[in-house]
Amino acid sequence: MNRTDRLYALVEDLRAIAPRCRSARALAERFEVSVRTIERDITALQESGVPIYAEPGRKGGYAIDKKMSLPPLNFSPAEAVAIAVALSQAGDQPFGRHAHSALRKVVAAMPGQEGELARELARRVQLVRRPGGDGEESRPLGPEHVSRAIEEALLRRRVLRLDYADAKGALTSRDVEPGVFLGGRGGFWYLVAWCRLRDDVRVFRLDRIAAATVTAERCPERPLEGFATDVPELIVHGTLLD
């Protein structure tokens, strides 16, 4: 979890238990960071005007004034794209036009940089379907930590280290530059990425990825068109936010 997401999550966590408090140690364990990191995050939130205060004592910790902490509704880029993906997979549905209208309002209300990040991330999440088809049954993504690592790598444009099993079960370790999250073909989800081991674009099925780690290395700029997949008799369409 990056720092921006963690700050949002900290506020929501404290709001959920208000007026009770939670210790810095408990928050550190919850978000898998150090106590010192939590203390710095709380200080940053307090300086930005979030009404968080410290309760002294052995059973003390941090608490939030729930009545004073209801900000305007904000969505992160990942949340906006998640809504768009859900709408894309739903097909025709009652109030569908209104749902897309609501999504456009959400994106329009996002701060400029957040909105652009959401649009860039949406371009990298694509779905496939057969012409005239109603889609296919969705299959499990695979281990949750794998899909979360891919989401983070796409959002932060970071190189991923994968342990990947081929159709015969042979496992290889490789560094890849994520390009597109592709879903819908046979109900599976895929990562389309530049594979440094093969020095070319490769498609990785998520349920065959045994492990995925986000590295600190930023991906070099590669045109998104270079990750296009040629899938015969299937239509590839992007995730729309506007």
SELUMFI-532519 format. One record per residue (C-alpha): residue number from 1; x, z, y; residue in one letter. Coordinates in steps of 0.001 Angstrom, whole numbers, plus 524288, in hexadecimal, padded with zeros to 5 digits. Each point is the difference from the previous one (the first is absolute). Layout:
REM residues N
{i NUM&px X&pz Z&py Y&aa a}
...
REM end
This chain:
REM residues 242
{i 1&px 80000&pz 80000&py 80000&aa m}
{i 2&px 805A7&pz 7FC3C&py 80D44&aa n}
{i 3&px 7FFE6&pz 80987&py 80B74&aa r}
{i 4&px 7F458&pz 7FA0F&py 8071B&aa t}
{i 5&px 7F775&pz 800DA&py 7F3D9&aa d}
{i 6&px 804D3&pz 80DDC&py 7FD86&aa r}
{i 7&px 7FC58&pz 80468&py 80DCC&aa l}
{i 8&px 7F241&pz 7FA9A&py 7FE22&aa y}
{i 9&px 7FF29&pz 8067B&py 7F2A6&aa a}
{i 10&px 804D1&pz 80D19&py 8054E&aa l}
{i 11&px 7F52C&pz 8005B&py 80A1C&aa v}
{i 12&px 7F5AB&pz 7FC3C&py 7F5FF&aa e}
{i 13&px 8050F&pz 80A1A&py 7F649&aa d}
{i 14&px 7FF69&pz 80B03&py 80A05&aa l}
{i 15&px 7F2CC&pz 7FB5C&py 804F0&aa r}
{i 16&px 7FA77&pz 80056&py 7F230&aa a}
{i 17&px 80328&pz 80E79&py 7FE29&aa i}
{i 18&px 7FDA3&pz 80499&py 80E0C&aa a}
{i 19&px 7FF04&pz 80AB9&py 80475&aa p}
{i 20&px 808B1&pz 8043F&py 7F4B5&aa r}
{i 21&px 80E81&pz 7FD6C&py 800E3&aa c}
{i 22&px 80A56&pz 7FA36&py 7F720&aa r}
{i 23&px 80E3C&pz 80429&py 7FF74&aa s}
{i 24&px 80B48&pz 7F6F3&py 80351&aa a}
{i 25&px 804FA&pz 8018A&py 7F213&aa r}
{i 26&px 7F2E2&pz 7FBFF&py 7FA48&aa a}
{i 27&px 7FF66&pz 7F42E&py 80900&aa l}
{i 28&px 80DF8&pz 7FC56&py 7FC69&aa a}
{i 29&px 7FC9F&pz 8004B&py 7F187&aa e}
{i 30&px 7F37A&pz 7F857&py 8026A&aa r}
{i 31&px 806F0&pz 7F502&py 80742&aa f}
{i 32&px 80CBF&pz 800C3&py 7F82E&aa e}
{i 33&px 808BE&pz 80276&py 80BD1&aa v}
{i 34&px 80808&pz 80B8F&py 804DD&aa s}
{i 35&px 7FA68&pz 80BA0&py 8076B&aa v}
{i 36&px 80876&pz 7FBF4&py 80B80&aa r}
{i 37&px 7F9A2&pz 7F283&py 80014&aa t}
{i 38&px 7F272&pz 8062E&py 8003E&aa i}
{i 39&px 80404&pz 808C5&py 80B59&aa e}
{i 40&px 804DE&pz 7F42C&py 807A2&aa r}
{i 41&px 7F36F&pz 7F89A&py 7FD0B&aa d}
{i 42&px 7F787&pz 80B6F&py 80483&aa i}
{i 43&px 807D5&pz 8011D&py 80C89&aa t}
{i 44&px 7FE3C&pz 7F168&py 80293&aa a}
{i 45&px 7F151&pz 8012D&py 7FDD6&aa l}
{i 46&px 7FF08&pz 80BD2&py 808F7&aa q}
{i 47&px 8079D&pz 7F8E1&py 80AA1&aa e}
{i 48&px 7F691&pz 7F483&py 7FEF2&aa s}
{i 49&px 7F479&pz 80918&py 80289&aa g}
{i 50&px 7FAF0&pz 802C1&py 7F247&aa v}
{i 51&px 7FABA&pz 80E1A&py 80027&aa p}
{i 52&px 8083A&pz 8058D&py 7F4EA&aa i}
{i 53&px 80411&pz 80E3D&py 800D3&aa y}
{i 54&px 80806&pz 80924&py 7F787&aa a}
{i 55&px 7FA23&pz 80BDE&py 7F93C&aa e}
{i 56&px 80A56&pz 80AB6&py 7FE85&aa p}
{i 57&px 80192&pz 808C1&py 7F432&aa g}
{i 58&px 802D1&pz 7FEED&py 7F178&aa r}
{i 59&px 7F399&pz 7F82A&py 7FDA3&aa k}
{i 60&px 8013E&pz 7F85C&py 80C9D&aa g}
{i 61&px 802ED&pz 7F1D3&py 8026F&aa g}
{i 62&px 7FAC4&pz 7F4D8&py 8082D&aa y}
{i 63&px 7F1B9&pz 7FE3F&py 803AF&aa a}
{i 64&px 7F887&pz 7F633&py 80836&aa i}
{i 65&px 7F4AF&pz 80239&py 8094E&aa d}
{i 66&px 7F605&pz 7F7B0&py 7F8E9&aa k}
{i 67&px 7F668&pz 7FFA6&py 80B6D&aa k}
{i 68&px 80A91&pz 7FB13&py 80934&aa m}
{i 69&px 80647&pz 7F627&py 7F6C1&aa s}
{i 70&px 7F62E&pz 7F50D&py 7FE65&aa l}
{i 71&px 80721&pz 7F417&py 8057F&aa p}
{i 72&px 7FA93&pz 7F23B&py 80138&aa p}
{i 73&px 7FF15&pz 7F99F&py 7F299&aa l}
{i 74&px 80D27&pz 7F9E3&py 7FCB8&aa n}
{i 75&px 803FA&pz 7F7CC&py 7F45D&aa f}
{i 76&px 80DDA&pz 7FD59&py 7FB78&aa s}
{i 77&px 803F6&pz 7F1D5&py 7FD23&aa p}
{i 78&px 7FF9C&pz 802E2&py 7F169&aa a}
{i 79&px 7F23C&pz 805B8&py 80102&aa e}
{i 80&px 7FAFE&pz 7F42A&py 8078A&aa a}
{i 81&px 8059D&pz 7F6C2&py 7F5C6&aa v}
{i 82&px 7FA57&pz 80847&py 7F4F7&aa a}
{i 83&px 7F272&pz 7FE45&py 805F7&aa i}
{i 84&px 8023D&pz 7F160&py 8016C&aa a}
{i 85&px 80454&pz 7FEC3&py 7F1C8&aa v}
{i 86&px 7F3EB&pz 80757&py 7FB62&aa a}
{i 87&px 7F74E&pz 7F6F5&py 80808&aa l}
{i 88&px 80714&pz 7F400&py 7FAD7&aa s}
{i 89&px 7FD61&pz 803FE&py 7F1F1&aa q}
{i 90&px 7F1DB&pz 803CE&py 8022D&aa a}
{i 91&px 7FB10&pz 7F217&py 801EF&aa g}
{i 92&px 7F239&pz 7FE2F&py 8054E&aa d}
{i 93&px 7F960&pz 80D07&py 801F1&aa q}
{i 94&px 7F536&pz 80622&py 80836&aa p}
{i 95&px 8049E&pz 80249&py 80DF3&aa f}
{i 96&px 80C7F&pz 7F884&py 7FCF2&aa g}
{i 97&px 80001&pz 7F971&py 80D58&aa r}
{i 98&px 7FEC7&pz 80D49&py 80682&aa h}
{i 99&px 80B31&pz 80578&py 7F7C9&aa a}
{i 100&px 8092A&pz 7F544&py 804A5&aa h}
{i 101&px 7FB6A&pz 80230&py 80DF8&aa s}
{i 102&px 8032B&pz 80E86&py 7FEB7&aa a}
{i 103&px 80D91&pz 7FCCC&py 7FAE3&aa l}
{i 104&px 8029E&pz 7F721&py 80BB0&aa r}
{i 105&px 7FC39&pz 80B38&py 80905&aa k}
{i 106&px 80931&pz 8093C&py 7F8DD&aa v}
{i 107&px 80B6D&pz 7F69F&py 80197&aa v}
{i 108&px 7FC9F&pz 7FD3D&py 80E34&aa a}
{i 109&px 80042&pz 80E9D&py 802EC&aa a}
{i 110&px 80D82&pz 801F4&py 7FA0D&aa m}
{i 111&px 80B81&pz 80137&py 80959&aa p}
{i 112&px 806F9&pz 7F30C&py 80202&aa g}
{i 113&px 80BAB&pz 8025E&py 7F72F&aa q}
{i 114&px 7F7AB&pz 8060A&py 7F534&aa e}
{i 115&px 7F6B3&pz 7F473&py 8006F&aa g}
{i 116&px 80B30&pz 7F654&py 7FEBA&aa e}
{i 117&px 805BF&pz 807B3&py 7F4A7&aa l}
{i 118&px 7F2B1&pz 7FF96&py 7F959&aa a}
{i 119&px 7FEEC&pz 7F14A&py 801DD&aa r}
{i 120&px 80DC7&pz 7FDC2&py 7FABD&aa e}
{i 121&px 7FD50&pz 8088E&py 7F427&aa l}
{i 122&px 7F305&pz 7F90A&py 7FDA4&aa a}
{i 123&px 8070B&pz 7F2E5&py 7FF62&aa r}
{i 124&px 807EE&pz 8057B&py 7F4AE&aa r}
{i 125&px 7F434&pz 8040F&py 7F7DB&aa v}
{i 126&px 7F992&pz 7F42D&py 7F9AE&aa q}
{i 127&px 7F579&pz 7FDCD&py 7F5CD&aa l}
{i 128&px 7FD9E&pz 7F4ED&py 7F66C&aa v}
{i 129&px 7F368&pz 7FB43&py 7F9F3&aa r}
{i 130&px 7FAF4&pz 7F43C&py 7F8A1&aa r}
{i 131&px 7F85C&pz 7F609&py 807F2&aa p}
{i 132&px 7F1CA&pz 80415&py 7FF8F&aa g}
{i 133&px 80366&pz 80C14&py 7F823&aa g}
{i 134&px 7FB6E&pz 80DCF&py 80295&aa d}
{i 135&px 80D32&pz 8061F&py 7FD9D&aa g}
{i 136&px 804DC&pz 80710&py 7F3F2&aa e}
{i 137&px 7FF9B&pz 80DE9&py 7FB5E&aa e}
{i 138&px 80A6A&pz 80801&py 806C4&aa s}
{i 139&px 80A6F&pz 805C6&py 7F729&aa r}
{i 140&px 80822&pz 80C45&py 80274&aa p}
{i 141&px 80B43&pz 7FE47&py 80986&aa l}
{i 142&px 80939&pz 80776&py 7F734&aa g}
{i 143&px 806FD&pz 80CB4&py 803AF&aa p}
{i 144&px 7FB17&pz 804F8&py 80D27&aa e}
{i 145&px 80DC0&pz 8025E&py 80534&aa h}
{i 146&px 8030E&pz 7F18A&py 7FE0B&aa v}
{i 147&px 7F4D8&pz 7FAD1&py 80850&aa s}
{i 148&px 802B9&pz 80A4C&py 80A63&aa r}
{i 149&px 80E54&pz 7FC1D&py 80083&aa a}
{i 150&px 7FC4C&pz 7F1A8&py 80193&aa i}
{i 151&px 7F664&pz 80369&py 80ACE&aa e}
{i 152&px 80A8C&pz 8079F&py 80740&aa e}
{i 153&px 80A30&pz 7F551&py 7FE23&aa a}
{i 154&px 7F6C3&pz 7F599&py 8053C&aa l}
{i 155&px 7FC25&pz 80880&py 80B87&aa l}
{i 156&px 80DEF&pz 803C5&py 8039F&aa r}
{i 157&px 8064C&pz 7F31E&py 7FB90&aa r}
{i 158&px 80973&pz 806B5&py 7F6AE&aa r}
{i 159&px 8070E&pz 7FB55&py 7F3BB&aa v}
{i 160&px 7FA3C&pz 804F3&py 7F331&aa l}
{i 161&px 80780&pz 803B5&py 7F3C2&aa r}
{i 162&px 7F7E6&pz 7FCEE&py 7F3E1&aa l}
{i 163&px 800E0&pz 802B2&py 7F182&aa d}
{i 164&px 7F83E&pz 7F49A&py 7FA80&aa y}
{i 165&px 7FBD5&pz 7FCAA&py 7F224&aa a}
{i 166&px 7FDCA&pz 7F1B8&py 7FC73&aa d}
{i 167&px 7F569&pz 7FB28&py 7F6AA&aa a}
{i 168&px 8089E&pz 803E2&py 7F45E&aa k}
{i 169&px 8027E&pz 80DA7&py 80557&aa g}
{i 170&px 80E34&pz 7FDB4&py 803EC&aa a}
{i 171&px 80321&pz 808B7&py 80BB4&aa l}
{i 172&px 80889&pz 7FBB1&py 80B67&aa t}
{i 173&px 8038D&pz 806BB&py 80CC1&aa s}
{i 174&px 7FFC9&pz 7F7A7&py 80C39&aa r}
{i 175&px 7FF7D&pz 800D7&py 80ECF&aa d}
{i 176&px 7F53A&pz 7F7EE&py 80633&aa v}
{i 177&px 7FB42&pz 7FCAA&py 80DAB&aa e}
{i 178&px 7F117&pz 801A4&py 7FFCE&aa p}
{i 179&px 7F846&pz 7F4A0&py 8054F&aa g}
{i 180&px 7F1CA&pz 80028&py 7FBB3&aa v}
{i 181&px 7F6DA&pz 8091E&py 7F8A7&aa f}
{i 182&px 7F7CC&pz 7F68C&py 7F7DF&aa l}
{i 183&px 7F3B0&pz 80412&py 7F8DA&aa g}
{i 184&px 7F4DF&pz 7FA2D&py 7F856&aa g}
{i 185&px 80646&pz 7F712&py 7F5ED&aa r}
{i 186&px 7FB0F&pz 804D4&py 7F2D0&aa g}
{i 187&px 7FC66&pz 80C9D&py 806D3&aa g}
{i 188&px 80E63&pz 8038D&py 80181&aa f}
{i 189&px 807D2&pz 802C9&py 80C54&aa w}
{i 190&px 80D5F&pz 7FA02&py 80266&aa y}
{i 191&px 80B74&pz 801B1&py 80930&aa l}
{i 192&px 805B9&pz 7F328&py 804DA&aa v}
{i 193&px 80DEA&pz 802CC&py 8045C&aa a}
{i 194&px 80D8F&pz 7FA5C&py 801D4&aa w}
{i 195&px 80793&pz 80483&py 7F412&aa c}
{i 196&px 80E6B&pz 8020D&py 802C3&aa r}
{i 197&px 8033C&pz 7FFCD&py 7F189&aa l}
{i 198&px 7FA23&pz 7F24D&py 7FE74&aa r}
{i 199&px 802EC&pz 7FBC5&py 80DFD&aa d}
{i 200&px 7F246&pz 7FA61&py 8011C&aa d}
{i 201&px 7F1BC&pz 803AD&py 801DB&aa v}
{i 202&px 7FA29&pz 806D5&py 7F438&aa r}
{i 203&px 7F27B&pz 80581&py 7FCB3&aa v}
{i 204&px 7FF72&pz 80DC6&py 7FA36&aa f}
{i 205&px 7F3BF&pz 8051B&py 7F95A&aa r}
{i 206&px 7FDA0&pz 80DE0&py 80488&aa l}
{i 207&px 7FCA4&pz 805D0&py 7F2C9&aa d}
{i 208&px 80D5C&pz 7FB6F&py 7FAFF&aa r}
{i 209&px 8078E&pz 80708&py 80AC2&aa i}
{i 210&px 80501&pz 80C97&py 7F9D3&aa a}
{i 211&px 805F5&pz 8057A&py 80C7A&aa a}
{i 212&px 800DA&pz 7FC44&py 80E5A&aa a}
{i 213&px 8087C&pz 80642&py 80A6D&aa t}
{i 214&px 7FFDB&pz 7FCE0&py 80E86&aa v}
{i 215&px 80DF8&pz 7FEA9&py 804E6&aa t}
{i 216&px 804E6&pz 8022C&py 80DDA&aa a}
{i 217&px 803F1&pz 7F1AB&py 80144&aa e}
{i 218&px 7F78B&pz 7F7B7&py 808DE&aa r}
{i 219&px 7FBEF&pz 7F2C1&py 7FAA7&aa c}
{i 220&px 805C3&pz 7F409&py 806A6&aa p}
{i 221&px 7F62E&pz 7F748&py 806B6&aa e}
{i 222&px 7FA51&pz 7F5D8&py 7F6C8&aa r}
{i 223&px 7F48C&pz 7F71E&py 80395&aa p}
{i 224&px 7F38A&pz 804B3&py 7F99D&aa l}
{i 225&px 7FD5E&pz 7F204&py 7FB95&aa e}
{i 226&px 80BDB&pz 80129&py 7F71B&aa g}
{i 227&px 7F879&pz 80991&py 7F78B&aa f}
{i 228&px 7F485&pz 7F6C8&py 7FDEF&aa a}
{i 229&px 7FBB0&pz 7FF3C&py 7F1E6&aa t}
{i 230&px 7FB71&pz 7F36D&py 7F99E&aa d}
{i 231&px 7F4F8&pz 80449&py 7F717&aa v}
{i 232&px 7F903&pz 7F449&py 7F9EA&aa p}
{i 233&px 7F12D&pz 7FFDA&py 80118&aa e}
{i 234&px 7FFFA&pz 80C74&py 807F8&aa l}
{i 235&px 7FD85&pz 8023B&py 80E6E&aa i}
{i 236&px 80908&pz 80961&py 8072B&aa v}
{i 237&px 7FA82&pz 80621&py 80C31&aa h}
{i 238&px 8055E&pz 80A43&py 8092A&aa g}
{i 239&px 7FA22&pz 80CF3&py 80403&aa t}
{i 240&px 7F8D8&pz 7FE63&py 80CF4&aa l}
{i 241&px 7FFA5&pz 80A6C&py 80A7B&aa l}
{i 242&px 7FA3B&pz 7F7F7&py 80B26&aa d}
REM end
